[in-house]
């Protein structure tokens, strides 16, 4: 079982938070996964708590065999990203309390005031599908077998992803970074 992130964070990644933050948390997630939906507010709170020191990277790992709608949701986030709205779509997808499908993601694109015709064209395009697939393959190389899978400073986080446990891990990792 791998303990470290095999695909380094790069300019291709979607990053939320201060670009020069000392610590990076990478999430391999699925917008239709109830466990990812549960960790979503935890990660938002973590970013608020460690504003200057933490950045979040989101990578796709749609588990279509378990969560219908996960592939179209991942592609919707990427299609929105082509219009500069990845994180806005990311948040809307996780905040949905209804099943994700093409009709829902089109409604979300309208709510975000995206160019819906462009969005529709991008949604199932080769580059968007490839981007999602590249994240999946990178996850496999890093030992990702379920969602959410988190990496804190490149190390696989295997504990309970609640606010207290993640905060303690981030805090202790930051102390170690400052000491070195």
CORHUCOR-V51172 format. One record per residue. N is the residue number from 0. RES is the residue in three letters. SS is DSSP state (H for helix, E for strand, C for the rest). PHI is phi in radians with two decimals (NA if undefined). OMEGA is omega in whole degrees, 0 to 359 (* if undefined). Layout:
n:N res:RES ss:SS phi:PHI omega:OMEGA
n:N res:RES ss:SS phi:PHI omega:OMEGA
This chain:
n:0 res:UNK ss:C phi:NA omega:182
n:1 res:UNK ss:C phi:-1.31 omega:179
n:2 res:UNK ss:C phi:-1.94 omega:183
n:3 res:UNK ss:E phi:-2.39 omega:178
n:4 res:UNK ss:C phi:-1.23 omega:184
n:5 res:UNK ss:C phi:-1.60 omega:179
n:6 res:UNK ss:C phi:-1.91 omega:182
n:7 res:UNK ss:C phi:-1.10 omega:175
n:8 res:UNK ss:C phi:-1.15 omega:183
n:9 res:UNK ss:C phi:-2.48 omega:179
n:10 res:UNK ss:C phi:-1.11 omega:180
n:11 res:UNK ss:C phi:-1.31 omega:184
n:12 res:UNK ss:C phi:-1.33 omega:172
n:13 res:UNK ss:E phi:-1.55 omega:185
n:14 res:UNK ss:E phi:-2.11 omega:175
n:15 res:UNK ss:E phi:-2.07 omega:181
n:16 res:UNK ss:E phi:2.01 omega:182
n:17 res:UNK ss:C phi:-1.25 omega:182
n:18 res:UNK ss:C phi:-0.95 omega:182
n:19 res:UNK ss:C phi:-1.60 omega:181
n:20 res:UNK ss:C phi:-1.01 omega:181
n:21 res:UNK ss:C phi:-1.18 omega:189
n:22 res:UNK ss:E phi:-2.16 omega:179
n:23 res:UNK ss:E phi:-2.05 omega:173
n:24 res:UNK ss:E phi:-1.95 omega:179
n:25 res:UNK ss:E phi:-1.84 omega:175
n:26 res:UNK ss:E phi:-1.97 omega:165
n:27 res:UNK ss:E phi:-1.69 omega:187
n:28 res:UNK ss:E phi:-2.36 omega:182
n:29 res:UNK ss:C phi:-2.38 omega:184
n:30 res:UNK ss:C phi:-1.09 omega:181
n:31 res:UNK ss:C phi:-1.69 omega:182
n:32 res:UNK ss:C phi:-1.46 omega:180
n:33 res:UNK ss:H phi:-1.11 omega:179
n:34 res:UNK ss:H phi:-1.26 omega:175
n:35 res:UNK ss:H phi:-1.18 omega:177
n:36 res:UNK ss:H phi:-1.09 omega:179
n:37 res:UNK ss:H phi:-1.25 omega:181
n:38 res:UNK ss:H phi:-1.46 omega:181
n:39 res:UNK ss:H phi:-0.92 omega:180
n:40 res:UNK ss:H phi:-1.16 omega:178
n:41 res:UNK ss:H phi:-1.12 omega:181
n:42 res:UNK ss:H phi:-1.15 omega:177
n:43 res:UNK ss:H phi:-1.09 omega:179
n:44 res:UNK ss:H phi:-1.14 omega:179
n:45 res:UNK ss:H phi:-1.08 omega:178
n:46 res:UNK ss:H phi:-1.11 omega:177
n:47 res:UNK ss:H phi:-1.20 omega:182
n:48 res:UNK ss:H phi:-1.24 omega:184
n:49 res:UNK ss:C phi:-2.00 omega:188
n:50 res:UNK ss:C phi:-0.85 omega:185
n:51 res:UNK ss:C phi:-1.52 omega:190
n:52 res:UNK ss:C phi:-1.89 omega:187
n:53 res:UNK ss:E phi:-2.26 omega:170
n:54 res:UNK ss:E phi:-2.23 omega:182
n:55 res:UNK ss:E phi:-1.98 omega:174
n:56 res:UNK ss:E phi:-2.01 omega:176
n:57 res:UNK ss:E phi:-1.91 omega:174
n:58 res:UNK ss:E phi:-2.20 omega:185
n:59 res:UNK ss:E phi:-1.42 omega:169
n:60 res:UNK ss:C phi:-2.55 omega:183
n:61 res:UNK ss:C phi:-1.13 omega:181
n:62 res:UNK ss:C phi:-1.83 omega:186
n:63 res:UNK ss:C phi:-0.99 omega:179
n:64 res:UNK ss:C phi:-1.20 omega:180
n:65 res:UNK ss:C phi:-1.85 omega:188
n:66 res:UNK ss:C phi:-2.23 omega:178
n:67 res:UNK ss:C phi:-0.97 omega:180
n:68 res:UNK ss:C phi:1.58 omega:185
n:69 res:UNK ss:H phi:-1.19 omega:181
n:70 res:UNK ss:H phi:-1.23 omega:180
n:71 res:UNK ss:H phi:-1.15 omega:178
n:72 res:UNK ss:H phi:-1.19 omega:178
n:73 res:UNK ss:H phi:-1.06 omega:180
n:74 res:UNK ss:H phi:-1.18 omega:177
n:75 res:UNK ss:H phi:-1.13 omega:178
n:76 res:UNK ss:H phi:-1.09 omega:179
n:77 res:UNK ss:H phi:-1.20 omega:178
n:78 res:UNK ss:H phi:-1.10 omega:176
n:79 res:UNK ss:H phi:-1.14 omega:178
n:80 res:UNK ss:H phi:-1.05 omega:178
n:81 res:UNK ss:C phi:-1.14 omega:176
n:82 res:UNK ss:C phi:-1.87 omega:177
n:83 res:UNK ss:C phi:1.33 omega:185
n:84 res:UNK ss:C phi:-2.17 omega:180
n:85 res:UNK ss:H phi:-0.98 omega:186
n:86 res:UNK ss:H phi:-1.19 omega:177
n:87 res:UNK ss:H phi:-1.13 omega:178
n:88 res:UNK ss:H phi:-1.19 omega:176
n:89 res:UNK ss:H phi:-0.88 omega:182
n:90 res:UNK ss:H phi:-1.12 omega:180
n:91 res:UNK ss:H phi:-1.08 omega:180
n:92 res:UNK ss:H phi:-1.11 omega:180
n:93 res:UNK ss:H phi:-1.26 omega:181
n:94 res:UNK ss:H phi:-1.51 omega:178
n:95 res:UNK ss:C phi:-1.19 omega:176
n:96 res:UNK ss:C phi:-2.03 omega:177
n:97 res:UNK ss:C phi:-2.28 omega:181
n:98 res:UNK ss:C phi:-1.05 omega:180
n:99 res:UNK ss:C phi:-1.54 omega:175
n:100 res:UNK ss:C phi:-2.64 omega:184
n:101 res:UNK ss:H phi:-1.09 omega:179
n:102 res:UNK ss:H phi:-1.06 omega:181
n:103 res:UNK ss:H phi:-1.15 omega:182
n:104 res:UNK ss:H phi:-1.17 omega:175
n:105 res:UNK ss:H phi:-1.17 omega:176
n:106 res:UNK ss:H phi:-1.11 omega:179
n:107 res:UNK ss:H phi:-1.14 omega:177
n:108 res:UNK ss:H phi:-1.06 omega:177
n:109 res:UNK ss:H phi:-1.13 omega:179
n:110 res:UNK ss:H phi:-1.05 omega:180
n:111 res:UNK ss:C phi:-1.44 omega:180
n:112 res:UNK ss:C phi:1.04 omega:174
n:113 res:UNK ss:C phi:-1.33 omega:171
n:114 res:UNK ss:C phi:-1.28 omega:189
n:115 res:UNK ss:H phi:-1.11 omega:179
n:116 res:UNK ss:H phi:-1.14 omega:176
n:117 res:UNK ss:H phi:-1.13 omega:179
n:118 res:UNK ss:H phi:-1.00 omega:179
n:119 res:UNK ss:H phi:-1.01 omega:180
n:120 res:UNK ss:H phi:-1.16 omega:181
n:121 res:UNK ss:H phi:-1.38 omega:188
n:122 res:UNK ss:H phi:-0.91 omega:182
n:123 res:UNK ss:C phi:-1.97 omega:182
n:124 res:UNK ss:C phi:-1.26 omega:179
n:125 res:UNK ss:H phi:-1.01 omega:181
n:126 res:UNK ss:H phi:-1.07 omega:179
n:127 res:UNK ss:H phi:-1.19 omega:179
n:128 res:UNK ss:H phi:-1.08 omega:179
n:129 res:UNK ss:H phi:-1.13 omega:180
n:130 res:UNK ss:H phi:-1.04 omega:179
n:131 res:UNK ss:H phi:-1.11 omega:181
n:132 res:UNK ss:H phi:-1.12 omega:178
n:133 res:UNK ss:H phi:-1.08 omega:176
n:134 res:UNK ss:H phi:-1.11 omega:179
n:135 res:UNK ss:H phi:-1.03 omega:181
n:136 res:UNK ss:H phi:-1.13 omega:176
n:137 res:UNK ss:H phi:-1.06 omega:177
n:138 res:UNK ss:H phi:-1.10 omega:178
n:139 res:UNK ss:H phi:-1.04 omega:179
n:140 res:UNK ss:H phi:-1.11 omega:180
n:141 res:UNK ss:C phi:-1.68 omega:177
n:142 res:UNK ss:C phi:1.45 omega:179
n:143 res:UNK ss:C phi:-1.31 omega:179
n:144 res:UNK ss:C phi:-2.17 omega:180
n:145 res:UNK ss:C phi:-2.70 omega:180
n:146 res:UNK ss:C phi:-2.26 omega:353
n:147 res:UNK ss:C phi:-1.35 omega:171
n:148 res:UNK ss:E phi:-2.07 omega:185
n:149 res:UNK ss:E phi:-2.04 omega:174
n:150 res:UNK ss:E phi:-2.22 omega:178
n:151 res:UNK ss:E phi:-1.86 omega:182
n:152 res:UNK ss:C phi:0.94 omega:177
n:153 res:UNK ss:C phi:1.46 omega:180
n:154 res:UNK ss:E phi:-1.81 omega:181
n:155 res:UNK ss:E phi:-1.08 omega:177
n:156 res:UNK ss:E phi:-1.53 omega:186
n:157 res:UNK ss:C phi:-1.96 omega:182
n:158 res:UNK ss:C phi:-1.64 omega:179
n:159 res:UNK ss:C phi:-1.20 omega:183
n:160 res:UNK ss:C phi:-1.47 omega:175
n:161 res:UNK ss:C phi:-1.71 omega:186
n:162 res:UNK ss:H phi:-1.10 omega:182
n:163 res:UNK ss:H phi:-1.14 omega:183
n:164 res:UNK ss:H phi:-1.15 omega:179
n:165 res:UNK ss:H phi:-1.15 omega:178
n:166 res:UNK ss:H phi:-1.06 omega:179
n:167 res:UNK ss:H phi:-1.10 omega:180
n:168 res:UNK ss:H phi:-1.15 omega:179
n:169 res:UNK ss:H phi:-1.09 omega:181
n:170 res:UNK ss:H phi:-1.06 omega:181
n:171 res:UNK ss:H phi:-1.19 omega:178
n:172 res:UNK ss:H phi:-1.17 omega:177
n:173 res:UNK ss:H phi:-1.11 omega:177
n:174 res:UNK ss:H phi:-1.06 omega:179
n:175 res:UNK ss:H phi:-1.12 omega:179
n:176 res:UNK ss:H phi:-1.14 omega:180
n:177 res:UNK ss:H phi:-1.20 omega:181
n:178 res:UNK ss:H phi:-1.30 omega:183
n:179 res:UNK ss:C phi:-1.59 omega:*
